[in-house]
Amino acid sequence: MDDPGNLTLPAGLKDTARISYYKAYLAQLRKTMDDGANVIGYFAWSLLDNFEWRLGYTSRFSIVYVDFKTLKRYPKMSARWFQKLLHRQP
């Protein structure tokens, strides 16, 4: 799940499509678990925006926006959503 193009910081933080992606993906994962799949963990790829071999720095894949000039990191909306998901009571 990537955001193609050189997104500005404000635009890069509003990654609602990524949240929708994770919701749908995790819902399907839950269904497989309910059907008996032995799932012991999940890793959200990728944690930080980074250099991609084919696309360089022109596509963002993560839940944390990285300013490539300063290397400062900014949690995206999806990071906040993921944090709430992880702290939810069963």
Residue pairs with C-beta under 8 A, 6 or more apart in sequence:
1 17
1 18
1 21
1 22
1 61
2 55
2 59
2 60
2 61
3 12
3 15
3 17
3 18
3 59
3 60
3 61
4 55
4 58
4 59
5 58
5 59
6 57
6 58
7 60
9 65
9 67
9 74
12 49
12 60
12 65
12 74
12 76
13 65
13 74
13 75
13 76
13 77
14 76
14 77
15 63
15 76
15 77
15 78
16 77
18 63
18 76
18 77
18 78
19 77
19 78
19 81
22 44
22 78
22 81
22 82
26 42
26 85
29 39
29 42
32 39
33 39
44 63
44 82
45 61
46 61
46 62
47 62
47 63
47 64
48 62
48 64
48 66
48 73
49 57
49 60
49 61
49 62
49 64
49 65
49 66
49 68
50 61
50 62
50 66
51 57
52 59
52 61
57 68
62 76
63 75
63 76
63 78
63 79
63 82
64 73
64 74
64 75
64 76
64 79
65 73
65 74
65 75
65 76
66 72
66 73
66 74
67 73
67 74
75 83
